[in-house]
Amino acid sequence: MIVNLGGSGGLDFHVVGGTTQPSNPKENTIWVNTSTDIPHYVVHYTPPTSETYKVNGAIWICDNSLTWRSPDINIAKNKEKLYLPVFPTNVQQYENGAWVRKTAYVYKRGAWTQVSSEALWLFNNGDDCTANTGGWSTYNYANGISGTYNYGTGVCTKNSGNFVLQVYPEQGIARQTKNKINLSNYSKIEIKLVMSGTKTYAHMDFFASSSSGAVATSENIAAKHRAESLHTSTTTLTLDISSLSGSYYVGVGEFIWGGSAGLKTTVYSMRLI
Amino acid sequence: MPNLYVPGGGDPFSFNVVGGTAPPSNPRENTIWVNTDVPITKVDWNPSKDSSLQQHGRVNINGAATEWRTPYINVLKNPKNVIFRFPKTVYQYVNGVWVHKEAKIFQGGAWIDIIYYLYNSGDKCTSETGGWTGVKASGGAYNLDGDYMHVGYSGSTGRDAALFTVKKVSTYGFETLKVYGYLGSTQQSNGYGFSIGLSTNNTDATPGSFVASVERFETGVFTMALDIGGYQDSYYIKLQADVSKADVHKVWLE
């Protein structure tokens, strides 16, 4: 027995580029907001590494198909015989030698659904990006709000090109966005920083938190990246947030529970990608 | 419309799916053969097997992957555009239940088994597992090198040792963890055997931190199976020897 997967059915999947949303789109159209011509597209969870596909204008559709999710695009026209879904979670275009996030929408059942956004800056070389964040606030940071390792508050200093968190033993400090930010169309929080002092008896995290006010690693953090070492040269770190949906506060925090040395973290930028 | 790109019509797919009790002769590239005598009514490439798919004869291919692995196919015939799929396991809904099916894909002139190995006779399947690591308590021992992995006690008084995947493995869409090997020694009278299962850590050599596990006491060649249908998440795979000795040749998910 042979299952006819195509025949006259064909492919029910369209990738369209342009700076305005197409009118009268076909079902299962992905519109990419771009002014760069699209020579071809690649659908996979990770960006293509082969030079064959890294052509200026090429589109990479991140297909997070590990679990079923919405919107699903069944690319087969012969839907009675084949269900072959693509689950786009972000769309990027190859420009000047790098993959760049793009705003993209999927058209299904008469409506557009946004599946990708351009990178969203939360802090950029001294700019608090207030339009996106509502500004930033500082809070205590500890393992537990009222329990273990709830110490005094450290110091946060905002400078022209960065902000600095500084703590000494039995202190914690977090800097967190004032507004919740919708993380649904993003896959990572990216931070650029440098650290000095000690990592012994000390933790430095950046995170997505469900509540404002004092932050506790054991109570109200939905996802965090904990620095495994002291990054003494300027370093870019990322936190995978692809499993999160909805809105969260985004922040950076550190605390020390022992020893005698301090920890200083200088943050130059944070963004969602 | 210089920015418009619309793939062409016609038969766009590079693969086909064939059912039967023997592989077809003269298959075309990317033919997937499913060993079944039940006619295939529809093919789903779905990462989950929810109730809406439960129709007699329907075949589900788990083809999602966050890693790059073989066998892979561009499901589109037009090589200009690429939609990758990585067939890992094949099920068919037969008489009210999902049944795991033997399946192969024809690529480069040969049939390749569609089996989602996590360890295969010396191949640590690093893209899926991150590699394998061992942890031992006093008297425990393990060996990760060679054509198989060994885990067990090193002397007469040794206790716990365990093998783990270095990174968590997604169990979405899979029903069973299977391990094939040789169990050389156990102490069944004291309740000490060899366990396979899922863990949220890859550091505890004791039998105490399994999320789900099954234990075996009978020595000799074995194929152990653990039902993981209720554990659809990402876990470390843990193979734990409790005053026992085991050689592990193959680990896979179905």
Interface residues (C-beta under 8 A of the other chain):
Chain A: M1 I2 V3 L5 G6 G7 G9 G10 L11 F13 H14 V15 V16 G17 G18 T34 S35 T36 D37 I38 P39 H40 Y41 V42 V43 H44 Y45 T46 P48 Y53 D63 S65 L66 T67 W68 I75 A76 E80 K81 L82 Y83 L84 P85 V86
Chain B: M1 P2 N3 L4 Y5 V6 P7 G8 G9 G10 D11 P12 F13 F15 N16 V17 V18 G19 G20 P39 I40 K42 V43 D44 W45 N46 P47 S48 D50 G63 A64 A65 T66 E67 W68 V75 L76 K80 N81 V82 I83 F84 R85 S170 Y172 Q232
